[in-house]
């Protein structure tokens, strides 16, 4: 009663309102402070993670550069495709090199991850070029007169050997008297054998295999089934021809015998059908009639790439 008469009741109500507003603002301020602290911690953690990832990226980039040898200032002194007389001439020169005992290094390198320590040391700063040329046979001597890599048709198993000369096996580079070569495509087959270093054509044939689907007629699915069946029939004919040639039938000419060194060349899509019976398979791009295509494919296969390191 007295407070109302003196006007204090209204003032007390106003004070209570202000206190509530003050407490609400204090709570909001405390919440904002906590959020700022949490945001600062999150930012610091993010910055630390960014720095860690950047360090990891730099580390991996350095590793890739070391493995690949990607140095703009480092390159082959030259490259050349060797075949025929030119190949024989170059191999003869390399075979003629004579050094003191353990003065010449021969190293077969199957891939860029398997460079022998002997080659790493012998080639020094140019060792990344050996990796780049792999698979290859790398050659150098202790005087640095020779520094080359050869990528032959038949890559030998990995080895490294110091000797008084280079250790080069002709079978890596040339066909032998027991080598037979077959070219197989989805619609073509050709077979030959080597005599005195020359390729002799034995037999060949082409099969009628649909190569395109016309807009009319049966569906695309039926077309694909028919085409696959034609290719399967063609592959069966190829196997029969090889069986006859290797086993001694009369239709394929002179018998090759069980000791034949069979090389099968052709399209990647069909080579898998012949890997079990071939000593070696390789993808080649050859066109023309069977005899012409076989000659072209064999020429491509029996080519050695020379890298001057």
Backbone bond lengths (Angstrom), bond angles and torsions (degrees), N, CA, C in turn:
res aa  C-N    CA-C-N  psi(-1)  N-CA   C-N-CA  omega(-1)  CA-C   N-CA-C  phi
1 X - - - 1.467 - - 1.515 110.69 -
2 X 1.339 113.58 -47.88 1.461 119.58 -178.80 1.512 110.06 -66.44
3 X 1.428 117.17 -40.91 1.470 120.72 179.53 1.509 110.97 -62.28
4 X 1.305 115.87 -39.49 1.452 118.81 179.58 1.524 110.64 -65.32
5 X 1.359 115.23 -40.84 1.446 118.83 -179.34 1.523 111.87 -65.90
6 X 1.299 116.61 -35.99 1.452 120.77 -178.43 1.514 113.00 -87.27
7 X 1.403 118.98 -5.60 1.466 122.60 179.23 1.511 113.98 82.31
8 X 1.371 116.22 10.38 1.466 119.02 -177.03 1.529 113.02 -79.32
9 X 1.300 118.34 -23.38 1.479 121.11 -178.85 1.522 110.74 -63.15
10 X 1.326 116.07 -42.07 1.477 119.35 178.95 1.513 111.15 -65.87
11 X 1.333 115.81 -38.75 1.465 118.96 179.36 1.525 111.62 -66.21
12 X 1.340 116.06 -40.63 1.461 119.47 178.88 1.536 111.17 -63.41
13 X 1.336 117.25 -39.35 1.476 120.34 178.20 1.532 110.87 -63.61
14 X 1.376 113.32 -40.21 1.482 116.89 179.21 1.517 111.29 -65.84
15 X 1.347 115.49 -38.10 1.473 120.09 178.42 1.526 110.15 -62.53
16 X 1.324 116.87 -42.56 1.478 120.80 179.89 1.523 110.66 -63.16
17 X 1.334 116.93 -39.56 1.473 120.03 177.85 1.529 111.52 -63.01
18 X 1.340 115.08 -43.38 1.464 119.83 -179.62 1.539 111.26 -65.82
19 X 1.316 116.01 -38.18 1.469 119.18 178.17 1.531 111.04 -63.85
20 X 1.354 115.88 -42.13 1.476 119.00 177.03 1.526 111.10 -62.10
21 X 1.335 115.91 -41.91 1.470 119.30 179.55 1.529 110.89 -64.73
22 X 1.391 113.80 -40.13 1.468 118.66 178.32 1.522 111.55 -61.20
23 X 1.346 115.68 -45.26 1.463 119.61 -179.40 1.529 111.51 -63.62
24 X 1.345 115.79 -38.31 1.474 119.18 178.98 1.526 110.95 -65.16
25 X 1.370 115.18 -42.76 1.469 118.49 179.03 1.525 111.40 -65.43
26 X 1.332 116.96 -37.81 1.465 120.85 178.26 1.531 110.50 -63.32
27 X 1.354 115.44 -40.05 1.464 118.50 177.64 1.519 112.59 -64.38
28 X 1.366 114.27 -41.73 1.468 118.33 178.22 1.517 110.60 -63.18
29 X 1.349 117.20 -40.91 1.458 121.20 179.92 1.525 111.27 -62.74
30 X 1.315 115.66 -41.72 1.470 119.57 178.79 1.524 110.81 -64.42
31 X 1.358 116.72 -41.61 1.469 120.10 178.34 1.505 112.41 -63.23
32 X 1.367 115.63 -42.41 1.459 118.99 178.52 1.518 111.28 -62.85
33 X 1.313 117.49 -39.47 1.466 121.53 178.78 1.526 110.68 -62.17
34 X 1.348 115.08 -42.71 1.467 118.21 179.12 1.530 111.09 -64.96
35 X 1.347 115.53 -41.18 1.463 118.67 179.28 1.529 111.35 -64.70
36 X 1.353 116.09 -39.71 1.462 118.74 178.04 1.519 111.41 -64.13
37 X 1.331 115.60 -39.91 1.465 119.27 178.93 1.533 110.55 -64.78
38 X 1.355 116.89 -41.75 1.459 121.24 179.17 1.526 110.52 -65.69
39 X 1.357 115.91 -40.78 1.464 119.78 178.26 1.519 110.65 -64.01
40 X 1.333 116.86 -39.31 1.467 120.32 179.14 1.527 110.68 -64.44
41 X 1.353 116.07 -42.39 1.459 119.56 177.76 1.528 111.21 -63.39
42 X 1.351 116.39 -42.61 1.461 120.16 179.42 1.529 110.80 -63.22
43 X 1.351 115.55 -40.98 1.459 119.03 179.08 1.535 111.08 -63.96
44 X 1.319 116.47 -42.53 1.457 120.39 179.05 1.531 111.32 -62.61
45 X 1.356 115.47 -42.76 1.461 119.14 178.82 1.531 110.88 -64.40
46 X 1.336 116.64 -40.83 1.459 120.24 178.91 1.522 111.12 -63.92
47 X 1.333 116.47 -42.61 1.458 120.01 178.40 1.523 111.51 -62.54
48 X 1.335 115.81 -40.12 1.463 119.48 178.27 1.527 110.76 -64.18
49 X 1.349 117.24 -40.96 1.456 120.87 179.47 1.525 110.93 -66.60
50 X 1.337 117.57 -40.60 1.470 121.07 176.56 1.523 110.77 -59.94
51 X 1.325 116.24 -44.78 1.469 119.80 179.36 1.523 111.21 -62.60
52 X 1.355 116.22 -40.60 1.465 119.38 179.55 1.522 110.75 -63.89
53 X 1.335 116.73 -43.87 1.460 120.40 -179.49 1.530 111.39 -66.50
54 X 1.314 117.29 -38.73 1.465 119.98 178.00 1.530 110.72 -63.58
55 X 1.327 116.53 -40.71 1.466 119.79 176.85 1.523 110.82 -63.26
56 X 1.334 116.55 -40.30 1.467 120.95 -179.99 1.521 110.85 -66.41
57 X 1.344 116.20 -41.14 1.470 120.05 177.98 1.520 110.51 -62.00
58 X 1.322 116.99 -44.59 1.465 120.68 178.50 1.521 111.29 -60.66
59 X 1.334 115.51 -41.53 1.466 120.47 178.93 1.527 111.25 -62.37
60 X 1.342 116.58 -45.26 1.461 120.58 -179.36 1.526 111.17 -68.05
61 X 1.331 117.85 -38.64 1.462 120.52 177.48 1.520 111.36 -62.64
62 X 1.322 116.60 -40.38 1.465 120.44 176.73 1.525 110.88 -63.36
63 X 1.332 115.48 -39.62 1.463 119.61 -179.35 1.524 110.91 -66.79
64 X 1.353 116.64 -43.62 1.464 120.41 177.91 1.513 110.79 -60.46
65 X 1.327 116.33 -41.78 1.467 120.23 -179.85 1.514 111.34 -64.38
66 X 1.347 116.32 -39.15 1.468 118.72 178.42 1.517 111.38 -66.33
67 X 1.345 116.74 -41.11 1.460 120.36 -177.13 1.520 112.48 -72.37
68 X 1.312 116.70 -37.50 1.463 119.71 -175.70 1.505 112.72 -89.60
69 X 1.321 116.47 -16.59 1.451 118.48 -178.98 1.519 112.07 65.13
70 X 1.327 117.26 30.38 1.459 120.98 -177.45 1.522 109.78 -76.89
71 X 1.316 114.46 81.07 1.457 121.54 177.03 1.516 106.69 -117.79
72 X 1.359 115.64 119.47 1.464 119.16 -176.45 1.511 112.16 -59.49
73 X 1.325 117.26 -24.50 1.459 120.05 -178.48 1.521 112.39 -87.61
74 X 1.340 117.64 -5.23 1.456 121.80 -176.61 1.517 109.41 -111.64
75 X 1.321 116.60 118.81 1.456 120.06 -179.38 1.516 109.02 -152.75
76 X 1.336 115.74 164.58 1.454 120.10 177.59 1.535 110.02 -64.44
77 X 1.312 115.95 143.99 1.465 119.71 174.82 1.519 110.68 -70.90
78 X 1.304 116.51 -17.84 1.454 121.11 178.10 1.509 110.25 168.48
79 X 1.321 117.19 162.48 1.461 123.08 176.05 1.526 108.46 -135.98
80 X 1.338 115.33 157.04 1.465 119.93 -179.69 1.521 109.25 -157.03
81 X 1.310 116.98 139.72 1.459 122.02 173.25 1.523 108.82 -90.87
82 X 1.344 115.62 123.24 1.464 121.34 -175.67 1.522 110.44 -109.93
83 X 1.313 115.37 134.43 1.459 120.90 174.40 1.524 108.42 -156.34
84 X 1.315 115.66 162.84 1.458 120.15 174.93 1.518 113.71 58.56
85 X 1.344 116.49 -137.04 1.463 121.98 -177.03 1.519 112.06 -62.18
86 X 1.327 117.21 -36.80 1.472 119.97 -179.50 1.527 110.37 -64.75
87 X 1.305 117.56 -40.84 1.459 121.05 177.35 1.517 110.73 -62.84
88 X 1.331 116.76 -46.01 1.471 120.19 -179.82 1.526 111.01 -62.08
89 X 1.324 116.69 -38.24 1.464 120.38 -179.98 1.523 111.45 -64.46
90 X 1.337 116.68 -46.27 1.461 120.49 -178.84 1.526 110.78 -65.60
91 X 1.316 117.68 -43.25 1.467 120.27 178.65 1.523 110.75 -63.35
92 X 1.327 117.46 -36.93 1.465 120.91 178.12 1.528 110.66 -63.13
93 X 1.307 116.78 -41.17 1.474 119.92 178.14 1.523 110.58 -61.85
94 X 1.334 115.92 -45.44 1.461 119.39 -179.30 1.529 110.96 -65.22
95 X 1.337 116.21 -39.21 1.472 119.67 179.31 1.525 111.66 -65.66
96 X 1.323 116.49 -26.68 1.477 119.78 -176.05 1.523 112.76 -78.60
97 X 1.332 117.44 -12.82 1.466 119.20 -179.12 1.520 110.03 -65.81
98 X 1.326 116.22 130.22 1.467 121.77 178.84 1.517 108.76 -128.79
99 X 1.325 116.64 129.77 1.458 121.67 -178.62 1.521 109.55 -127.84
100 X 1.321 114.70 178.38 1.457 118.65 169.57 1.517 108.83 -65.74
101 X 1.311 116.37 170.10 1.460 120.05 179.24 1.522 110.05 -56.55
102 X 1.329 115.75 130.96 1.459 123.46 -179.56 1.529 112.16 59.03
103 X 1.349 114.80 42.57 1.462 119.29 177.62 1.517 113.48 -105.47
104 X 1.353 117.53 -7.95 1.464 121.29 -177.72 1.525 109.27 -127.00
105 X 1.322 115.96 131.41 1.464 121.31 -178.11 1.522 110.60 -106.91
106 X 1.340 115.43 129.30 1.465 122.60 170.28 1.523 107.18 -117.86
107 X 1.331 116.42 125.29 1.474 120.18 -178.14 1.520 109.42 -135.11
108 X 1.329 116.00 120.45 1.470 120.99 174.27 1.526 107.90 -89.52
109 X 1.325 116.36 123.97 1.462 122.06 -175.01 1.526 107.76 -122.43
110 X 1.330 117.42 112.87 1.458 120.82 -174.55 1.526 113.34 -80.97
111 X 1.347 117.66 -30.65 1.462 119.66 178.20 1.515 108.77 -155.12
112 X 1.351 115.62 172.87 1.464 120.32 -173.42 1.521 113.61 -73.48
113 X 1.335 118.02 -3.48 1.463 120.51 178.88 1.525 112.68 -100.42
114 X 1.343 117.37 -2.25 1.465 119.02 -171.51 1.525 113.03 -120.56
115 X 1.329 117.47 29.25 1.464 119.86 -179.42 1.521 110.10 -65.88
116 X 1.345 118.11 120.04 1.474 120.36 -179.00 1.523 111.07 -62.89
117 X 1.310 116.10 151.05 1.466 120.26 179.99 1.521 111.33 -61.62
118 X 1.354 116.81 -32.75 1.464 119.62 178.44 1.521 110.73 -62.60
119 X 1.333 116.58 -41.21 1.469 120.58 178.41 1.524 110.50 -70.59
120 X 1.317 116.49 -40.37 1.467 120.63 178.10 1.517 110.10 -56.10
121 X 1.321 116.06 -44.54 1.454 120.80 -178.87 1.523 111.93 -72.33
122 X 1.339 116.96 -42.45 1.465 120.55 -175.15 1.524 112.16 -68.63
123 X 1.329 117.76 -38.71 1.464 120.71 -177.44 1.523 112.27 -88.42
124 X 1.336 117.47 -16.85 1.452 120.76 174.74 1.513 112.89 56.98
125 X 1.339 115.57 -126.74 1.452 121.18 -177.33 1.513 114.74 -64.61
126 X 1.338 117.42 -13.99 1.461 120.67 179.72 1.530 112.02 -99.70
127 X 1.315 116.19 6.95 1.464 120.04 177.18 1.536 112.71 -58.46
128 X 1.361 119.47 -35.73 1.474 118.00 177.03 1.525 113.09 -58.19
129 X 1.331 118.20 -27.55 1.454 120.86 177.87 1.531 111.21 -69.00
130 X 1.321 116.54 -32.97 1.462 119.99 175.91 1.521 109.22 -64.20
131 X 1.324 116.37 -43.72 1.464 120.17 177.38 1.522 110.49 -60.80
132 X 1.323 116.44 -40.34 1.462 120.08 -178.32 1.525 111.26 -66.61
133 X 1.333 116.95 -31.52 1.465 121.26 -178.59 1.525 112.51 -81.88
134 X 1.332 118.00 -17.40 1.471 121.77 -176.23 1.527 111.13 -58.99
135 X 1.358 116.92 145.50 1.471 127.82 -0.16 1.529 111.35 -72.84
136 X 1.329 115.14 137.13 1.455 119.01 -174.49 1.527 109.80 -161.36
137 X 1.329 114.71 172.13 1.456 122.74 169.34 1.523 106.08 -115.27
138 X 1.325 117.06 114.19 1.461 122.24 -175.48 1.526 109.92 -96.43
139 X 1.343 115.91 138.37 1.466 121.88 -175.84 1.521 110.13 -131.33
140 X 1.317 116.41 133.64 1.457 121.78 172.50 1.523 109.02 -156.74
141 X 1.317 116.25 167.45 1.468 120.02 177.81 1.517 108.84 -129.66
142 X 1.326 116.06 167.34 1.459 120.03 -173.04 1.518 113.36 -69.61
143 X 1.339 117.95 -12.16 1.460 121.32 176.82 1.520 111.98 -98.76
144 X 1.321 117.44 -5.73 1.452 120.86 179.98 1.515 114.16 73.81
145 X 1.344 117.33 17.99 1.465 120.36 178.59 1.522 110.43 -67.95
146 X 1.352 115.97 -39.90 1.460 121.84 -179.94 1.526 108.86 -115.08
147 X 1.330 116.33 135.30 1.460 121.46 175.85 1.519 107.63 -152.35
148 X 1.350 116.19 88.39 1.455 121.24 -175.55 1.525 109.79 -140.94
149 X 1.322 114.71 165.12 1.461 121.81 170.89 1.517 107.92 -133.41
150 X 1.324 115.58 141.70 1.459 122.33 178.66 1.520 108.79 -118.94
151 X 1.331 116.32 133.17 1.459 121.16 175.89 1.523 107.62 -108.94
152 X 1.355 117.97 94.14 1.459 121.60 -173.20 1.526 112.73 -85.25
153 X 1.332 117.53 165.35 1.467 120.32 176.57 1.522 112.94 -59.37
154 X 1.319 116.03 -38.69 1.472 120.54 178.28 1.526 108.15 -110.23
155 X 1.320 116.55 105.45 1.453 120.56 179.37 1.527 109.66 -79.62
156 X 1.342 118.41 122.32 1.477 119.28 179.24 1.522 111.65 -73.43
157 X 1.331 115.07 165.84 1.459 120.53 173.89 1.525 109.67 -63.39
158 X 1.329 116.14 153.97 1.465 120.89 -176.89 1.529 111.42 -59.13
159 X 1.321 115.51 136.29 1.463 122.08 171.06 1.524 107.39 -163.33
160 X 1.311 116.92 162.35 1.466 121.58 170.02 1.526 107.37 -143.79
161 X 1.346 115.15 135.86 1.463 118.82 -172.48 1.526 109.98 -149.27
162 X 1.328 115.46 126.89 1.457 122.01 170.10 1.527 108.52 -90.57
163 X 1.323 117.08 133.19 1.451 120.56 -179.02 1.528 108.63 -151.42
164 X 1.347 115.86 -171.07 1.465 119.27 178.81 1.527 111.49 -90.24
165 X 1.321 116.57 9.50 1.461 122.56 176.75 1.517 109.03 -172.28
166 X 1.310 116.42 170.98 1.462 120.10 -179.35 1.524 110.49 -77.27
167 X 1.328 115.27 143.63 1.460 122.61 -176.81 1.526 108.69 -103.53
168 X 1.340 116.70 90.25 1.457 122.59 -177.22 1.521 109.78 -117.69
169 X 1.331 116.36 122.72 1.455 121.75 -179.75 1.527 108.96 -95.01
170 X 1.338 118.54 123.51 1.478 120.58 -178.81 1.525 113.60 -55.81
171 X 1.338 117.65 -28.64 1.459 119.73 -177.53 1.522 112.03 -65.17
172 X 1.349 117.42 -20.15 1.457 119.47 176.23 1.528 111.40 -68.64
173 X 1.330 116.51 -25.89 1.460 121.06 -168.59 1.531 114.19 -114.34
174 X 1.331 117.39 -23.87 1.458 120.76 -172.68 1.527 111.02 -129.05
175 X 1.328 116.71 152.70 1.470 119.12 170.48 1.519 109.89 -70.55
176 X 1.326 115.92 156.17 1.462 121.17 177.59 1.519 109.21 -105.34
177 X 1.312 115.73 179.02 1.467 120.15 179.92 1.525 112.42 -68.52
178 X 1.328 116.90 -16.05 1.469 120.05 177.97 1.532 112.25 -100.06
179 X 1.329 117.35 4.11 1.463 120.31 -176.79 1.521 111.22 -79.68
180 X 1.322 114.48 127.55 1.464 121.79 170.66 1.522 107.10 -118.22
181 X 1.324 116.47 145.28 1.453 120.51 -177.96 1.520 109.44 -128.52
182 X 1.326 115.73 133.33 1.462 121.69 178.08 1.513 108.70 -121.84
183 X 1.326 115.46 139.89 1.454 121.84 173.84 1.521 107.81 -111.07
184 X 1.327 116.26 125.93 1.464 120.62 -176.87 1.518 109.17 -128.81
185 X 1.341 114.36 122.62 1.457 121.65 169.31 1.521 108.17 -120.65
186 X 1.307 117.15 175.83 1.455 119.96 179.87 1.504 113.71 -64.41
187 X 1.351 117.08 -17.24 1.465 120.33 -178.18 1.526 113.28 -134.48
188 X 1.341 117.82 7.48 1.468 120.84 -175.04 1.523 110.41 -142.96
189 X 1.327 115.16 146.82 1.465 121.99 175.20 1.518 108.56 -140.31
190 X 1.320 115.74 138.61 1.464 121.04 175.67 1.519 108.56 -145.15
191 X 1.311 116.59 144.88 1.459 122.01 -175.43 1.523 109.55 -137.46
192 X 1.325 115.55 137.76 1.462 120.46 177.78 1.512 110.81 -149.59
193 X 1.313 115.30 170.16 1.462 120.81 176.61 1.516 108.77 -141.52
194 X 1.322 116.68 160.41 1.456 121.37 -176.77 1.523 110.51 -100.58
195 X 1.322 114.38 133.64 1.461 122.00 175.59 1.518 107.90 -133.93
196 X 1.324 115.79 120.44 1.470 122.17 -177.70 1.528 111.09 55.25
197 X 1.319 115.93 36.49 1.457 120.49 177.27 1.511 114.97 83.74
198 X 1.319 118.12 -5.93 1.466 121.79 -178.52 1.528 110.39 -105.70
199 X 1.323 115.97 143.26 1.454 121.46 179.67 1.523 110.36 -81.25
200 X 1.319 116.50 123.54 1.459 122.61 177.28 1.527 108.70 -107.36
201 X 1.321 116.21 122.06 1.460 120.96 179.68 1.528 109.78 -71.21
202 X 1.330 117.41 130.88 1.463 122.22 -178.86 1.526 110.89 -101.16
203 X 1.313 116.76 -55.66 1.463 120.32 178.57 1.510 109.99 -165.36
204 X 1.332 115.23 166.36 1.455 120.38 177.32 1.512 110.55 -167.93
205 X 1.308 116.36 160.38 1.458 120.45 177.31 1.529 109.13 -159.07
206 X 1.316 114.96 161.39 1.452 122.66 174.14 1.517 108.84 -120.99
207 X 1.325 116.30 145.55 1.464 121.67 179.89 1.518 109.96 -112.46
208 X 1.309 115.45 151.66 1.459 121.72 179.57 1.528 108.73 -81.64
209 X 1.322 115.16 100.72 1.462 121.38 -179.46 1.519 108.22 -122.62
210 X 1.324 116.43 126.50 1.463 120.36 -179.54 1.530 109.51 -61.82
211 X 1.324 114.96 133.53 1.462 118.91 -176.77 1.511 113.21 -112.00
212 X 1.331 119.00 -13.07 1.465 120.97 -179.99 1.517 109.66 -150.05
213 X 1.293 115.77 150.35 1.460 121.92 -179.58 1.525 109.67 -101.30
214 X 1.316 116.70 120.08 1.460 120.59 178.00 1.519 109.91 -75.44
215 X 1.323 115.99 161.57 1.464 120.19 -177.66 1.518 111.93 -69.13
216 X 1.324 117.25 -32.44 1.450 119.67 -179.91 1.516 111.85 -89.20
217 X 1.341 116.04 -177.08 1.454 120.13 175.50 1.505 112.32 80.24
218 X 1.350 115.77 -145.34 1.453 120.18 -173.50 1.522 111.96 -78.30
219 X 1.325 115.24 173.24 1.455 121.71 -174.67 1.522 111.50 -73.34
220 X 1.340 114.66 165.95 1.463 120.25 177.28 1.519 110.91 -60.65
221 X 1.338 116.85 -40.69 1.463 119.65 -179.87 1.519 111.64 -62.01
222 X 1.341 116.49 -43.66 1.465 118.98 179.44 1.529 110.32 -66.89
223 X 1.333 116.33 -39.09 1.468 119.90 177.10 1.534 110.81 -57.69
224 X 1.347 116.64 -46.16 1.465 120.30 -179.29 1.526 111.00 -62.88
225 X 1.328 118.26 -39.65 1.461 120.76 179.46 1.536 110.82 -65.20
226 X 1.325 116.00 -41.74 1.473 119.45 178.62 1.524 109.74 -63.91
227 X 1.325 116.32 -44.61 1.470 120.02 -178.58 1.528 111.35 -63.71
228 X 1.333 116.72 -44.27 1.468 119.94 178.55 1.526 110.93 -61.33
229 X 1.331 116.52 -39.01 1.459 119.43 177.21 1.524 111.77 -64.20
230 X 1.335 117.53 -39.31 1.458 120.90 177.73 1.528 111.56 -64.59
231 X 1.338 116.21 -40.34 1.471 120.06 178.05 1.526 110.26 -65.82
232 X 1.334 117.08 -41.41 1.468 120.01 177.92 1.528 110.71 -60.45
233 X 1.321 117.22 -42.40 1.470 120.58 178.08 1.525 110.45 -63.10
234 X 1.323 115.85 -39.21 1.467 120.15 179.34 1.534 110.95 -64.89
235 X 1.324 116.83 -43.56 1.470 121.02 178.55 1.529 110.29 -61.69
236 X 1.330 117.08 -39.65 1.467 120.45 176.98 1.534 110.28 -60.66
237 X 1.334 117.47 -42.08 1.472 120.93 177.38 1.527 111.00 -61.76
238 X 1.331 116.09 -38.80 1.475 120.42 178.88 1.525 110.64 -62.86
239 X 1.337 116.18 -45.46 1.463 119.75 179.00 1.532 110.60 -63.18
240 X 1.310 117.26 -40.12 1.457 120.13 178.82 1.524 110.83 -62.44
241 X 1.325 117.01 -41.48 1.464 120.12 178.56 1.525 111.39 -64.20
242 X 1.342 116.79 -40.33 1.467 119.75 177.89 1.522 111.18 -68.00
243 X 1.329 117.23 -40.05 1.464 120.59 177.25 1.530 110.19 -58.90
244 X 1.319 115.59 -43.18 1.456 120.23 -178.36 1.519 110.94 -66.71
245 X 1.323 115.60 -41.26 1.468 120.32 -178.98 1.527 111.79 -69.39
246 X 1.305 115.78 -46.34 1.468 119.93 -176.69 1.522 112.14 -78.53
247 X 1.360 115.75 -27.01 1.456 118.60 -175.59 1.504 115.04 -96.78
248 X 1.335 117.50 -11.75 1.457 117.65 174.04 1.498 116.07 107.11
249 X 1.340 118.77 17.92 1.453 119.74 175.82 1.516 110.98 -69.06
250 X 1.313 116.59 170.11 1.458 119.74 -174.76 1.520 112.92 -90.90
251 X 1.335 117.96 -21.52 1.452 119.48 -172.21 1.507 114.40 -71.81
252 X 1.331 119.37 -25.02 1.461 121.91 -175.26 1.511 112.05 -100.38
253 X 1.291 118.03 16.29 1.458 118.74 179.64 1.508 111.35 86.90
254 X 1.325 114.96 -153.77 1.462 120.78 -175.96 1.515 111.00 -64.01
255 X 1.331 115.27 139.53 1.458 121.03 -179.97 1.528 110.57 -66.03
256 X 1.335 115.82 137.45 1.460 120.27 178.08 1.526 110.87 -85.04
257 X 1.329 117.06 -36.79 1.460 119.92 -179.98 1.515 112.07 94.17
258 X 1.328 114.99 164.93 1.459 121.24 -176.77 1.521 112.74 -69.61
259 X 1.351 117.87 -18.08 1.459 120.72 -177.53 1.521 112.05 -90.67
260 X 1.326 117.59 9.67 1.465 120.72 -179.73 1.525 110.62 -63.42
261 X 1.311 114.74 139.65 1.456 122.89 177.97 1.533 106.90 -96.72
262 X 1.329 116.70 92.04 1.462 121.53 -171.00 1.525 111.18 -89.10
263 X 1.323 115.46 124.48 1.461 123.61 173.86 1.527 107.16 -111.40
264 X 1.337 117.04 123.81 1.460 121.24 179.83 1.523 108.45 -111.76
265 X 1.325 115.94 123.55 1.451 122.98 -179.57 1.527 108.73 -115.02
266 X 1.312 117.09 159.32 1.457 118.12 175.76 1.496 115.24 150.39
267 X 1.345 114.49 -155.39 1.458 121.23 -177.84 1.527 110.65 -77.05
268 X 1.320 115.20 141.28 1.468 120.53 -179.82 1.523 111.96 -58.67
269 X 1.336 117.41 -32.70 1.460 120.81 -174.79 1.520 113.12 -68.56
270 X 1.338 117.87 -20.37 1.464 119.66 -177.83 1.526 112.99 -116.53
271 X 1.328 117.93 -11.42 1.470 119.89 -176.08 1.525 112.44 -60.89
272 X 1.341 116.61 -32.24 1.459 119.40 -179.15 1.512 113.55 -59.43
273 X 1.336 117.11 -23.33 1.468 121.29 179.60 1.529 111.89 -72.39
274 X 1.341 118.09 -10.99 1.467 120.55 -172.71 1.528 113.46 -123.72
275 X 1.327 117.52 1.76 1.462 119.65 -175.78 1.529 112.13 -64.94
276 X 1.316 117.27 -32.80 1.470 119.60 -177.30 1.533 112.14 -67.46
277 X 1.326 117.98 -26.10 1.459 119.72 -176.61 1.518 112.95 -106.21
278 X 1.331 118.37 -6.00 1.463 121.66 -176.91 1.521 111.20 -101.19
279 X 1.327 115.55 144.01 1.455 119.82 172.81 1.524 110.16 -72.01
280 X 1.323 115.73 -28.68 1.460 120.61 -177.75 1.521 109.21 -157.19
281 X 1.320 116.86 141.47 1.461 121.56 174.63 1.528 108.34 -126.78
282 X 1.325 116.12 152.82 1.466 120.31 178.92 1.523 108.99 -155.97
283 X 1.306 115.14 144.99 1.458 121.15 177.01 1.521 109.79 -82.77
284 X 1.313 116.88 129.63 1.463 121.85 177.38 1.525 108.71 -135.92
285 X 1.323 114.69 162.53 1.458 121.10 178.00 1.521 107.36 -117.99
286 X 1.338 116.75 102.10 1.459 121.46 -177.33 1.518 109.16 -133.65
287 X 1.327 116.26 141.05 1.457 121.03 -178.37 1.521 109.94 -132.58
288 X 1.322 115.61 173.97 1.456 120.80 -179.43 1.510 111.28 104.06
289 X 1.347 115.93 -172.50 1.459 120.83 177.65 1.525 108.81 -69.11
290 X 1.341 118.69 166.50 1.465 120.39 -173.43 1.527 114.35 -52.69
291 X 1.309 118.96 -45.97 1.469 120.10 -177.35 1.525 111.12 -67.87
292 X 1.317 117.28 -43.73 1.466 120.81 179.06 1.522 111.01 -64.09
293 X 1.335 116.75 -43.92 1.462 120.95 -179.61 1.528 110.92 -64.39
294 X 1.341 117.29 -39.05 1.455 120.41 179.30 1.525 110.81 -64.56
295 X 1.314 116.91 -42.66 1.468 120.85 178.11 1.521 111.01 -61.53
296 X 1.334 116.03 -44.86 1.459 120.71 179.96 1.523 111.37 -63.98
297 X 1.335 116.65 -44.50 1.458 120.79 -179.12 1.522 111.60 -64.74
298 X 1.327 117.44 -41.50 1.462 121.18 179.82 1.519 111.21 -66.19
299 X 1.312 116.31 -39.66 1.473 120.19 177.86 1.525 110.02 -61.99
300 X 1.323 116.43 -42.51 1.464 120.40 178.76 1.527 110.92 -64.51
301 X 1.321 117.18 -42.82 1.464 120.22 -176.32 1.518 111.92 -68.37
302 X 1.344 118.10 -45.69 1.462 121.20 -176.21 1.531 110.73 -85.24
303 X 1.305 115.76 49.09 1.463 122.85 176.98 1.520 108.59 -119.06
304 X 1.325 115.99 132.90 1.464 121.74 179.20 1.520 108.98 -108.60
305 X 1.306 116.06 131.34 1.458 121.47 178.81 1.535 108.80 -91.00
306 X 1.334 115.51 125.59 1.474 121.78 178.05 1.517 109.08 -101.52
307 X 1.338 115.66 129.05 1.468 122.39 175.46 1.530 108.17 -115.12
308 X 1.296 116.89 122.69 1.466 121.20 174.07 1.518 107.97 -90.85
309 X 1.320 115.80 115.20 1.475 121.34 -171.74 1.527 111.80 -89.35
